[in-house]
Amino acid sequence: MATTPAPAQDRSAVRTLLRLWPYVRPVRARLFGAALVAIVASCVGLVIPLALKWMVDGPIADRDPAGVWLGALSLLLLGFTEALLFGLRRWLVARPLSHVEASMRAALYRHLQRLPVAFHDRWASGQLLSRGTTDLMLLRMFLAFPLTFLLVNGVTILVGVIIMLLQDWTLGLVILGPAVPVMVTCVIFERRYAKLARRAQDQVGDLTTVVEESVLGIRIIKGFGRHRSQERAFRDLSKTLRGTELRKARLLATIWGVIVTLPEVAIGAALVVGVVQVADGVLSAGTLVAFLSTALALRWPVESIGFLLAMSQEAATATERYFEVMDAEVEGAACAQGPDSAPGPGSAQGPGSSSAPGSGSGLGSASGSGLGSGSAPGPGSVPGPGTRSDSPSDTGPRPGSAPVQEKGLRFHDVRFRYPDAPPDSPPVLQHIDLHIRPGESMALVGATGSGKTTLTALIPRLYELTSGRITLDGVDINGLSREALRAKVAVAFEEPTLFSASVGDNVLMGAEDTAGHADLERALAVAQAGFVHSLPQGTDTPVGEQGLSLSGGQRQRLALARAVVAQPEFLVLDDPLSALDVHTEAAVEAALRQVLADTTALIVAHRPSTVLLADRVALLSGGRIAAVGTHHELLRTNAEYAHLMSGEEEGAR
């Protein structure tokens, strides 16, 4: 299942729950008010036994009917006041706690958008989903009930014990007899229950992942007839979760039995001792009634300790899981303080999260660092005749602009290793020196697994460079805000991802908010996506989850339209035509040439037809740029490139 950080073995539930304070602080007045109201209500309840003592020793003993009626009316008013105050407490906490839950969920979602792709590579979506739903529901329940009543019940027990000791200290000591074993039991219970609570919540995340993957991959499951194996996997996880929940239930039943039994025994012993004292004339009947009524009033606060501790441990575990995500560092904010990079109150980063510098994931979510060398082509590169060159006359600086040799897209001694890779493993990319001149299109060719997609992902900063620099017109991408980088670079990924929105919304996602219908139609024309006009609602037609209501080629054309709709300065296309038929591919290429004439583009290509869209070709081999030249030059001079373009397999691969 998904990788999740191991829980801290020495976690303190109190310290963990205190991390919720920044979210609770805006509504603290109502929460403190609700707690105060609940304390007053509980203390009103403790006045009832004192009223009973007055009635028994007064009007009842004196056979005074008027006094009895007065006492009954007093008891009725006290009970009504207690109920009214508890109702007021619930009303006070309902609205602010829903606000806390909503703000925490929004902060989590915003933070997830800012986290690097490397984070999402490690985490299963079901684990993240369970943190944003089940865990936050547990936190809302904790703030609404256990948090208040741990305080209220503690005060109630303290006040009640003082009242009982003041009435008769010997009976008070009898009642306090089980206190030590109950506290020891609670400490043992808390430690064991914390481990089970964490295990159960992680298993819920695993189960959520299986359900989500089964729904999204239903075509694969049905196509390969794997519904029974998926059902078995789900049943096994459900059985494991059920076993954990049963262990939690047994542990809760054990502490409940101890907490209920010992106080009941103490009350029985106090009753016997009290009756003897009344018979001996040492204690009045009213005092015994009041004492026992107070003891019975404390039954609920004492008996609730078990499940209040259980709910607190659940909440502490949920808090821990929530901040495992919120503490994950976003990338590069120290280098790129864009308009959306600085968190404010209730911001995406969220209170308590690490504020390590960074911009988020999505277009522009990782940073590069380090110094680079020049852009000389790698070993075996062939400049070749007919290609554009950086002549001396082009290299002089122009007023107010970067030198010509710095214009365009440039890789300076770029090196990259995935964040989770072992430190001693070889980098995926090393010593990448490549220059794509302004207005030039370069095809990136290489064998499967050579690192082409990884290289393209570095340009929009989906991953952080291990070392080296990437510059756009001489500006290090590490110094650009996410907003500025998104305005310059557009990407079409190999796997076209669409969202549960309309065709138009999916395409215009790649443009500014000011983009209109004309921009949409132009992008659809470039991508040869005229099929959208035959859909039931045209460009307003919802494409469904993941766009699965469309064919693979249709999804790919919409992804291409999304990349070109904003007419970006730099365009990165990862094998954008792989799902198209020959005739559609030719039509898209013809339209795409017009777009490429006005932009600087890097195109991952596997087929000669796609390669021919580019002015030059770079061959990526062994994590390095092995050759650079035109398509025809590399066919003549580079055997590896010729093999790749002819479809032959090299024996060494």
PAVO-233841 format. One line per field, with one value per residue (C-alpha): residue number from 1; residue in one letter; x, y, z. Coordinates in steps of 0.02 Angstrom, whole numbers, plus 50000, padded with zeros to 5 digits. Example, Ala and Ser with C-alpha at 12.3 -4.5 7.8 and 13.67 -1.06 7.14 Angstrom:
resi <- (1, 2);
resn <- (a, s);
xx <- (50615, 50684);
yy <- (49775, 49947);
zz <- (50390, 50357);
//
This chain:
resi <- (1, 2, 3, 4, 5, 6, 7, 8, 9, 10, 11, 12, 13, 14, 15, 16, 17, 18, 19, 20, 21, 22, 23, 24, 25, 26, 27, 28, 29, 30, 31, 32, 33, 34, 35, 36, 37, 38, 39, 40, 41, 42, 43, 44, 45, 46, 47, 48, 49, 50, 51, 52, 53, 54, 55, 56, 57, 58, 59, 60, 61, 62, 63, 64, 65, 66, 67, 68, 69, 70, 71, 72, 73, 74, 75, 76, 77, 78, 79, 80, 81, 82, 83, 84, 85, 86, 87, 88, 89, 90, 91, 92, 93, 94, 95, 96, 97, 98, 99, 100, 101, 102, 103, 104, 105, 106, 107, 108, 109, 110, 111, 112, 113, 114, 115, 116, 117, 118, 119, 120, 121, 122, 123, 124, 125, 126, 127, 128, 129, 130, 131, 132, 133, 134, 135, 136, 137, 138, 139, 140, 141, 142, 143, 144, 145, 146, 147, 148, 149, 150, 151, 152, 153, 154, 155, 156, 157, 158, 159, 160, 161, 162, 163, 164, 165, 166, 167, 168, 169, 170, 171, 172, 173, 174, 175, 176, 177, 178, 179, 180, 181, 182, 183, 184, 185, 186, 187, 188, 189, 190, 191, 192, 193, 194, 195, 196, 197, 198, 199, 200, 201, 202, 203, 204, 205, 206, 207, 208, 209, 210, 211, 212, 213, 214, 215, 216, 217, 218, 219, 220, 221, 222, 223, 224, 225, 226, 227, 228, 229, 230, 231, 232, 233, 234, 235, 236, 237, 238, 239, 240, 241, 242, 243, 244, 245, 246, 247, 248, 249, 250, 251, 252, 253, 254, 255, 256, 257, 258, 259, 260, 261, 262, 263, 264, 265, 266, 267, 268, 269, 270, 271, 272, 273, 274, 275, 276, 277, 278, 279, 280, 281, 282, 283, 284, 285, 286, 287, 288, 289, 290, 291, 292, 293, 294, 295, 296, 297, 298, 299, 300, 301, 302, 303, 304, 305, 306, 307, 308, 309, 310, 311, 312, 313, 314, 315, 316, 317, 318, 319, 320, 321, 322, 323, 324, 325, 326, 327, 328, 329, 330, 331, 332, 333, 334, 335, 336, 337, 338, 339, 340, 341, 342, 343, 344, 345, 346, 347, 348, 349, 350, 351, 352, 353, 354, 355, 356, 357, 358, 359, 360, 361, 362, 363, 364, 365, 366, 367, 368, 369, 370, 371, 372, 373, 374, 375, 376, 377, 378, 379, 380, 381, 382, 383, 384, 385, 386, 387, 388, 389, 390, 391, 392, 393, 394, 395, 396, 397, 398, 399, 400, 401, 402, 403, 404, 405, 406, 407, 408, 409, 410, 411, 412, 413, 414, 415, 416, 417, 418, 419, 420, 421, 422, 423, 424, 425, 426, 427, 428, 429, 430, 431, 432, 433, 434, 435, 436, 437, 438, 439, 440, 441, 442, 443, 444, 445, 446, 447, 448, 449, 450, 451, 452, 453, 454, 455, 456, 457, 458, 459, 460, 461, 462, 463, 464, 465, 466, 467, 468, 469, 470, 471, 472, 473, 474, 475, 476, 477, 478, 479, 480, 481, 482, 483, 484, 485, 486, 487, 488, 489, 490, 491, 492, 493, 494, 495, 496, 497, 498, 499, 500, 501, 502, 503, 504, 505, 506, 507, 508, 509, 510, 511, 512, 513, 514, 515, 516, 517, 518, 519, 520, 521, 522, 523, 524, 525, 526, 527, 528, 529, 530, 531, 532, 533, 534, 535, 536, 537, 538, 539, 540, 541, 542, 543, 544, 545, 546, 547, 548, 549, 550, 551, 552, 553, 554, 555, 556, 557, 558, 559, 560, 561, 562, 563, 564, 565, 566, 567, 568, 569, 570, 571, 572, 573, 574, 575, 576, 577, 578, 579, 580, 581, 582, 583, 584, 585, 586, 587, 588, 589, 590, 591, 592, 593, 594, 595, 596, 597, 598, 599, 600, 601, 602, 603, 604, 605, 606, 607, 608, 609, 610, 611, 612, 613, 614, 615, 616, 617, 618, 619, 620, 621, 622, 623, 624, 625, 626, 627, 628, 629, 630, 631, 632, 633, 634, 635, 636, 637, 638, 639, 640, 641, 642, 643, 644, 645, 646, 647, 648, 649, 650, 651, 652, 653);
resn <- (m, a, t, t, p, a, p, a, q, d, r, s, a, v, r, t, l, l, r, l, w, p, y, v, r, p, v, r, a, r, l, f, g, a, a, l, v, a, i, v, a, s, c, v, g, l, v, i, p, l, a, l, k, w, m, v, d, g, p, i, a, d, r, d, p, a, g, v, w, l, g, a, l, s, l, l, l, l, g, f, t, e, a, l, l, f, g, l, r, r, w, l, v, a, r, p, l, s, h, v, e, a, s, m, r, a, a, l, y, r, h, l, q, r, l, p, v, a, f, h, d, r, w, a, s, g, q, l, l, s, r, g, t, t, d, l, m, l, l, r, m, f, l, a, f, p, l, t, f, l, l, v, n, g, v, t, i, l, v, g, v, i, i, m, l, l, q, d, w, t, l, g, l, v, i, l, g, p, a, v, p, v, m, v, t, c, v, i, f, e, r, r, y, a, k, l, a, r, r, a, q, d, q, v, g, d, l, t, t, v, v, e, e, s, v, l, g, i, r, i, i, k, g, f, g, r, h, r, s, q, e, r, a, f, r, d, l, s, k, t, l, r, g, t, e, l, r, k, a, r, l, l, a, t, i, w, g, v, i, v, t, l, p, e, v, a, i, g, a, a, l, v, v, g, v, v, q, v, a, d, g, v, l, s, a, g, t, l, v, a, f, l, s, t, a, l, a, l, r, w, p, v, e, s, i, g, f, l, l, a, m, s, q, e, a, a, t, a, t, e, r, y, f, e, v, m, d, a, e, v, e, g, a, a, c, a, q, g, p, d, s, a, p, g, p, g, s, a, q, g, p, g, s, s, s, a, p, g, s, g, s, g, l, g, s, a, s, g, s, g, l, g, s, g, s, a, p, g, p, g, s, v, p, g, p, g, t, r, s, d, s, p, s, d, t, g, p, r, p, g, s, a, p, v, q, e, k, g, l, r, f, h, d, v, r, f, r, y, p, d, a, p, p, d, s, p, p, v, l, q, h, i, d, l, h, i, r, p, g, e, s, m, a, l, v, g, a, t, g, s, g, k, t, t, l, t, a, l, i, p, r, l, y, e, l, t, s, g, r, i, t, l, d, g, v, d, i, n, g, l, s, r, e, a, l, r, a, k, v, a, v, a, f, e, e, p, t, l, f, s, a, s, v, g, d, n, v, l, m, g, a, e, d, t, a, g, h, a, d, l, e, r, a, l, a, v, a, q, a, g, f, v, h, s, l, p, q, g, t, d, t, p, v, g, e, q, g, l, s, l, s, g, g, q, r, q, r, l, a, l, a, r, a, v, v, a, q, p, e, f, l, v, l, d, d, p, l, s, a, l, d, v, h, t, e, a, a, v, e, a, a, l, r, q, v, l, a, d, t, t, a, l, i, v, a, h, r, p, s, t, v, l, l, a, d, r, v, a, l, l, s, g, g, r, i, a, a, v, g, t, h, h, e, l, l, r, t, n, a, e, y, a, h, l, m, s, g, e, e, e, g, a, r);
xx <- (50000, 50047, 50198, 50156, 50273, 50290, 50202, 50311, 50321, 50337, 50195, 50108, 49922, 49914, 50059, 49987, 49814, 49887, 49936, 49752, 49756, 49794, 49636, 49532, 49594, 49471, 49323, 49399, 49275, 49125, 49215, 49270, 49095, 49022, 49140, 49095, 48910, 48936, 49032, 48893, 48765, 48861, 48878, 48691, 48668, 48774, 48661, 48515, 48583, 48602, 48419, 48373, 48468, 48371, 48206, 48242, 48310, 48185, 48008, 48000, 48065, 47951, 47802, 47786, 47686, 47719, 47906, 47896, 47809, 47936, 48078, 47998, 47980, 48163, 48218, 48112, 48189, 48365, 48336, 48261, 48408, 48534, 48448, 48436, 48620, 48675, 48566, 48648, 48819, 48776, 48711, 48869, 48988, 48891, 48932, 49113, 49163, 49093, 49197, 49354, 49327, 49296, 49449, 49562, 49497, 49524, 49700, 49741, 49679, 49774, 49931, 49917, 49917, 50080, 50171, 50295, 50257, 50385, 50270, 50121, 50229, 50253, 50076, 49922, 49773, 49664, 49778, 49765, 49577, 49551, 49649, 49536, 49373, 49373, 49513, 49438, 49268, 49352, 49431, 49265, 49184, 49328, 49313, 49125, 49115, 49271, 49374, 49236, 49185, 49359, 49367, 49187, 49192, 49358, 49287, 49126, 49221, 49331, 49183, 49081, 49222, 49244, 49056, 49058, 49210, 49129, 48972, 49065, 49250, 49245, 49118, 49220, 49375, 49274, 49218, 49396, 49464, 49457, 49540, 49717, 49675, 49561, 49702, 49827, 49703, 49677, 49864, 49885, 49729, 49787, 49952, 49877, 49728, 49839, 49930, 49768, 49688, 49835, 49833, 49646, 49653, 49797, 49698, 49549, 49665, 49722, 49542, 49497, 49641, 49579, 49402, 49464, 49580, 49443, 49321, 49447, 49513, 49345, 49376, 49539, 49458, 49314, 49422, 49536, 49401, 49489, 49335, 49353, 49536, 49491, 49347, 49466, 49590, 49451, 49383, 49555, 49583, 49408, 49440, 49604, 49517, 49376, 49503, 49584, 49416, 49369, 49532, 49490, 49316, 49386, 49509, 49371, 49258, 49396, 49425, 49238, 49214, 49349, 49287, 49105, 49133, 49253, 49150, 48992, 49077, 49134, 48957, 48890, 49021, 48980, 48795, 48829, 48943, 48821, 48670, 48767, 48812, 48630, 48574, 48702, 48643, 48812, 48746, 48579, 48470, 48471, 48661, 48667, 48540, 48636, 48801, 48736, 48647, 48810, 48903, 48771, 48782, 48968, 48940, 48922, 49077, 49180, 49109, 49132, 49320, 49347, 49266, 49321, 49501, 49467, 49396, 49542, 49667, 49572, 49580, 49766, 49801, 49695, 49790, 49955, 49901, 49838, 50001, 50103, 50038, 50037, 50217, 50277, 50385, 50335, 50477, 50575, 50479, 50640, 50691, 50521, 50406, 50265, 50094, 50028, 50179, 50165, 50041, 49926, 49802, 49715, 49823, 49864, 50013, 49905, 49949, 50079, 50147, 50327, 50357, 50504, 50519, 50429, 50310, 50188, 50160, 50071, 50150, 50298, 50320, 50502, 50660, 50831, 50991, 51175, 51292, 51299, 51431, 51414, 51298, 51419, 51338, 51371, 51492, 51452, 51349, 51348, 51316, 51301, 51272, 51109, 51076, 51063, 51221, 51270, 51382, 51490, 51380, 51233, 51316, 51334, 51218, 51074, 51015, 50888, 50898, 50996, 51138, 51080, 51171, 51066, 50902, 50786, 50780, 50947, 51005, 51167, 51254, 51089, 51094, 50944, 50912, 50738, 50715, 50679, 50825, 50968, 51110, 51234, 51124, 51174, 51075, 50938, 51009, 51186, 51284, 51140, 51197, 51071, 51020, 50855, 50865, 50723, 50588, 50670, 50587, 50694, 50642, 50703, 50731, 50790, 50756, 50619, 50678, 50815, 50742, 50650, 50492, 50597, 50694, 50535, 50463, 50610, 50563, 50396, 50482, 50380, 50540, 50685, 50853, 50991, 51115, 51136, 51020, 50883, 50857, 50722, 50791, 50934, 50824, 50845, 50677, 50721, 50699, 50525, 50364, 50242, 50127, 50266, 50329, 50154, 50134, 50293, 50287, 50146, 50152, 50060, 50097, 50107, 49958, 49819, 49726, 49555, 49444, 49259, 49215, 49161, 49269, 49292, 49341, 49470, 49551, 49545, 49631, 49791, 49754, 49728, 49555, 49536, 49544, 49381, 49287, 49402, 49555, 49463, 49415, 49591, 49666, 49538, 49580, 49767, 49733, 49610, 49481, 49331, 49242, 49188, 49060, 48968, 48953, 48779, 48819, 48970, 49112, 48997, 48984, 49050, 49186, 49158, 49286, 49461, 49381, 49344, 49188, 49310, 49430, 49617, 49649, 49513, 49583, 49757, 49696, 49608, 49768, 49864, 49734, 49754, 49943, 49932, 49778, 49881, 50008, 50153, 50331, 50395, 50305, 50347, 50260, 50285, 50245, 50085, 50025, 50052, 49865, 49817, 49786, 49894, 49773, 49731, 49915, 49956, 49819, 49876, 50057, 50011, 49920, 50052, 50190, 50109, 50111, 50291, 50347, 50305, 50368, 50520, 50477, 50546, 50454, 50477, 50461, 50460, 50410, 50496, 50337, 50344, 50532, 50508, 50408, 50570, 50715, 50843, 50850, 50935, 50974, 50963, 51061, 51122, 51058, 51163, 51140, 51234, 51207, 51124, 51086, 50952, 50853, 50944, 51115, 51089, 51021, 51186, 51306, 51230, 51194, 51090, 50976, 50957, 50907, 50777, 50700, 50697, 50612, 50754, 50802, 50980, 51052, 51125, 50953);
yy <- (50000, 50183, 50244, 50347, 50411, 50300, 50372, 50435, 50307, 50437, 50548, 50650, 50664, 50833, 50907, 50839, 50909, 51079, 51096, 51126, 51289, 51403, 51337, 51348, 51520, 51619, 51535, 51522, 51643, 51535, 51374, 51444, 51512, 51341, 51257, 51384, 51355, 51167, 51186, 51293, 51164, 51024, 51125, 51159, 50971, 50954, 51076, 50954, 50833, 50979, 51025, 50844, 50852, 51008, 50924, 50763, 50844, 50988, 50980, 50790, 50763, 50902, 50841, 51012, 50995, 51174, 51147, 50985, 51075, 51215, 51087, 50996, 51160, 51201, 51031, 51058, 51228, 51161, 51019, 51136, 51257, 51116, 51054, 51232, 51265, 51103, 51149, 51321, 51239, 51133, 51287, 51384, 51254, 51198, 51341, 51378, 51195, 51173, 51326, 51247, 51086, 51180, 51291, 51142, 51048, 51199, 51224, 51041, 51050, 51211, 51139, 50982, 51091, 51171, 51010, 50942, 50799, 50695, 50702, 50639, 50502, 50433, 50448, 50352, 50462, 50360, 50403, 50588, 50574, 50492, 50632, 50762, 50673, 50542, 50620, 50794, 50724, 50645, 50812, 50903, 50773, 50791, 50980, 50969, 50842, 50760, 50920, 51012, 50868, 50816, 50988, 50990, 50816, 50850, 51005, 50912, 50768, 50888, 50991, 50835, 50754, 50914, 50918, 50735, 50761, 50912, 50810, 50662, 50634, 50448, 50410, 50521, 50415, 50257, 50333, 50385, 50210, 50155, 50317, 50246, 50084, 50182, 50305, 50165, 50078, 50240, 50263, 50085, 50101, 50265, 50193, 50036, 50123, 50254, 50118, 50034, 50200, 50243, 50071, 50079, 50252, 50199, 50045, 50156, 50252, 50090, 50035, 50203, 50185, 50015, 50081, 50233, 50132, 50006, 50142, 50233, 50070, 49984, 49962, 49868, 49763, 49714, 49697, 49570, 49490, 49535, 49582, 49428, 49465, 49646, 49588, 49473, 49615, 49727, 49588, 49553, 49736, 49748, 49595, 49670, 49834, 49739, 49646, 49809, 49886, 49733, 49746, 49928, 49876, 49743, 49867, 49995, 49863, 49817, 49993, 50026, 49872, 49930, 50110, 50058, 49915, 49995, 50154, 50049, 49942, 50101, 50172, 50008, 50011, 50193, 50148, 50012, 50122, 50268, 50163, 50104, 50284, 50340, 50196, 50248, 50428, 50489, 50542, 50619, 50534, 50693, 50696, 50513, 50547, 50700, 50605, 50458, 50575, 50667, 50502, 50445, 50613, 50582, 50411, 50482, 50595, 50447, 50316, 50431, 50439, 50281, 50334, 50516, 50455, 50342, 50486, 50596, 50466, 50452, 50641, 50646, 50515, 50610, 50770, 50680, 50613, 50784, 50871, 50735, 50813, 50995, 50981, 50921, 51058, 51153, 51198, 51353, 51495, 51575, 51590, 51628, 51734, 51742, 51818, 51652, 51592, 51682, 51604, 51713, 51671, 51511, 51499, 51345, 51308, 51303, 51338, 51227, 51173, 51193, 51354, 51293, 51400, 51343, 51363, 51225, 51081, 51093, 51205, 51270, 51165, 51123, 51222, 51204, 51261, 51261, 51331, 51272, 51267, 51313, 51237, 51143, 50992, 50823, 50695, 50641, 50794, 50848, 51031, 50994, 51110, 51199, 51212, 51376, 51428, 51554, 51660, 51794, 51927, 51858, 51851, 52034, 52102, 52212, 52358, 52302, 52118, 51961, 51914, 51816, 51659, 51662, 51682, 51534, 51378, 51323, 51180, 51217, 51060, 50991, 50839, 50753, 50609, 50570, 50625, 50449, 50369, 50298, 50425, 50308, 50272, 50350, 50504, 50488, 50638, 50704, 50842, 50897, 51045, 51094, 51256, 51278, 51445, 51571, 51516, 51347, 51178, 51036, 50853, 50747, 50566, 50419, 50239, 50196, 50239, 50356, 50502, 50603, 50631, 50670, 50802, 50887, 50885, 50990, 51138, 51177, 51133, 50979, 50910, 50999, 50993, 50902, 51027, 51141, 51274, 51293, 51466, 51546, 51692, 51701, 51699, 51553, 51466, 51454, 51642, 51644, 51636, 51499, 51624, 51695, 51523, 51464, 51617, 51572, 51382, 51267, 51078, 50935, 50773, 50601, 50544, 50670, 50707, 50788, 50843, 50820, 50982, 51042, 51031, 51219, 51226, 51088, 51178, 51353, 51285, 51318, 51504, 51660, 51696, 51827, 51698, 51691, 51593, 51649, 51580, 51418, 51397, 51436, 51306, 51175, 51211, 51186, 51021, 50968, 50944, 50995, 50839, 50938, 51033, 50871, 50832, 50856, 51026, 51073, 51147, 51149, 50959, 50880, 50752, 50648, 50590, 50578, 50617, 50433, 50472, 50520, 50413, 50416, 50518, 50643, 50665, 50691, 50824, 50919, 50910, 50981, 51120, 51160, 51178, 51298, 51401, 51533, 51550, 51523, 51581, 51406, 51245, 51072, 50926, 50749, 50637, 50736, 50636, 50455, 50413, 50487, 50395, 50434, 50553, 50650, 50657, 50735, 50866, 50908, 50921, 51042, 51156, 51134, 51195, 51366, 51369, 51309, 51449, 51575, 51484, 51395, 51211, 51048, 50896, 50718, 50611, 50426, 50429, 50510, 50605, 50695, 50722, 50810, 50945, 51004, 51106, 51002, 50839, 50796, 50614, 50568, 50412, 50351, 50508, 50620, 50715, 50602, 50700, 50855, 50889, 50881, 50724, 50681, 50718, 50602, 50466, 50471, 50493, 50411, 50224, 50229, 50364, 50268, 50113, 50210, 50289, 50125, 50033, 49907, 49849, 49863, 49706, 49804, 49860);
zz <- (50000, 50003, 50092, 50245, 50378, 50529, 50682, 50821, 50960, 51098, 51038, 51170, 51135, 51222, 51122, 50962, 50994, 51040, 50857, 50820, 50916, 50765, 50681, 50839, 50891, 50780, 50867, 51040, 51119, 51076, 51125, 51293, 51317, 51278, 51402, 51537, 51506, 51518, 51683, 51754, 51697, 51782, 51942, 51938, 51931, 52088, 52180, 52162, 52296, 52417, 52385, 52421, 52586, 52637, 52590, 52685, 52841, 52834, 52761, 52751, 52927, 52991, 52888, 52806, 52642, 52589, 52609, 52509, 52366, 52373, 52367, 52220, 52126, 52162, 52094, 51938, 51907, 51934, 51811, 51682, 51701, 51680, 51520, 51451, 51482, 51396, 51246, 51241, 51242, 51089, 50997, 51037, 50963, 50808, 50689, 50739, 50733, 50558, 50512, 50588, 50491, 50329, 50350, 50390, 50239, 50126, 50196, 50164, 49985, 49949, 50025, 49920, 49763, 49818, 49860, 49733, 49617, 49713, 49865, 49764, 49690, 49866, 49932, 49878, 49842, 49961, 50107, 50066, 50041, 50210, 50293, 50213, 50257, 50396, 50498, 50493, 50543, 50695, 50739, 50727, 50841, 50964, 50971, 50989, 51130, 51208, 51218, 51312, 51422, 51473, 51553, 51612, 51685, 51770, 51854, 51897, 51978, 52076, 52139, 52176, 52277, 52378, 52414, 52470, 52581, 52662, 52697, 52773, 52750, 52796, 52660, 52543, 52571, 52534, 52369, 52326, 52354, 52169, 52106, 52095, 52000, 51883, 51841, 51812, 51698, 51600, 51572, 51507, 51400, 51323, 51263, 51188, 51110, 51025, 50926, 50874, 50826, 50713, 50634, 50601, 50520, 50407, 50357, 50314, 50198, 50116, 50093, 50018, 49896, 49837, 49811, 49716, 49605, 49570, 49517, 49406, 49333, 49310, 49124, 49157, 49292, 49180, 49025, 49109, 49214, 49376, 49476, 49587, 49630, 49668, 49775, 49870, 49896, 49961, 50072, 50145, 50187, 50259, 50366, 50428, 50471, 50556, 50662, 50716, 50758, 50860, 50958, 50991, 51049, 51165, 51240, 51264, 51342, 51464, 51527, 51529, 51638, 51759, 51765, 51791, 51914, 52037, 52068, 52085, 52217, 52305, 52304, 52375, 52513, 52551, 52561, 52688, 52793, 52781, 52835, 52986, 53031, 53011, 53121, 53252, 53242, 53182, 53011, 52961, 52831, 52726, 52724, 52668, 52530, 52473, 52479, 52378, 52255, 52227, 52203, 52077, 51988, 51967, 51888, 51713, 51721, 51786, 51668, 51517, 51547, 51444, 51282, 51304, 51311, 51162, 51060, 51113, 51053, 50888, 50872, 50916, 50784, 50657, 50700, 50679, 50509, 50454, 50496, 50413, 50253, 50310, 50371, 50201, 50128, 49974, 49859, 49818, 49902, 49961, 49780, 49707, 49812, 49689, 49721, 49780, 49877, 50042, 50162, 50263, 50400, 50354, 50199, 50099, 50206, 50359, 50536, 50604, 50438, 50389, 50299, 50201, 50050, 49898, 49762, 49735, 49621, 49459, 49328, 49423, 49578, 49601, 49600, 49528, 49606, 49581, 49450, 49273, 49140, 48961, 48835, 48728, 48649, 48725, 48658, 48484, 48441, 48261, 48223, 48038, 47895, 47879, 48064, 48154, 48245, 48376, 48266, 48343, 48269, 48367, 48536, 48576, 48711, 48662, 48766, 48896, 48851, 48887, 48770, 48619, 48674, 48832, 48741, 48724, 48833, 48903, 49014, 49108, 49169, 49236, 49349, 49425, 49545, 49609, 49790, 49853, 49761, 49866, 49884, 49801, 49649, 49482, 49432, 49302, 49210, 49218, 49134, 49024, 48920, 48789, 48705, 48614, 48525, 48522, 48402, 48377, 48400, 48462, 48465, 48611, 48562, 48664, 48709, 48834, 49009, 48951, 49050, 48917, 49020, 49173, 49076, 49016, 49193, 49253, 49144, 49230, 49395, 49433, 49510, 49592, 49506, 49597, 49525, 49377, 49305, 49177, 49105, 49000, 48901, 49025, 49180, 49300, 49321, 49504, 49516, 49439, 49536, 49493, 49411, 49303, 49253, 49207, 49098, 49003, 48992, 48939, 48946, 48861, 48952, 48873, 48978, 48943, 49105, 49097, 49239, 49276, 49189, 49018, 48863, 48864, 49047, 49021, 48875, 48951, 49107, 49011, 48988, 49091, 49159, 49023, 48882, 48785, 48654, 48513, 48605, 48636, 48453, 48395, 48512, 48459, 48277, 48308, 48396, 48259, 48397, 48295, 48356, 48510, 48407, 48373, 48559, 48635, 48712, 48608, 48710, 48862, 48862, 49023, 48985, 49142, 49269, 49194, 49026, 49001, 48899, 48759, 48661, 48695, 48538, 48582, 48757, 48686, 48565, 48704, 48809, 48661, 48641, 48827, 48802, 48655, 48704, 48794, 48651, 48773, 48744, 48783, 48742, 48810, 48723, 48786, 48637, 48602, 48451, 48507, 48516, 48347, 48187, 48036, 47951, 48109, 48155, 47987, 48008, 48185, 48129, 47991, 48113, 48248, 48133, 48132, 48323, 48333, 48218, 48354, 48509, 48579, 48596, 48663, 48594, 48655, 48500, 48459, 48277, 48127, 48084, 48252, 48240, 48074, 48163, 48245, 48178, 48270, 48367, 48533, 48570, 48754, 48800, 48968, 49052, 48940, 48779, 48659, 48499, 48430, 48247, 48115, 48086, 47925, 47997, 48145, 48032, 47937, 48081, 48236, 48236, 48396, 48325, 48162, 48260, 48359, 48206, 48110, 48253, 48270, 48444, 48499, 48571, 48715, 48774);
//
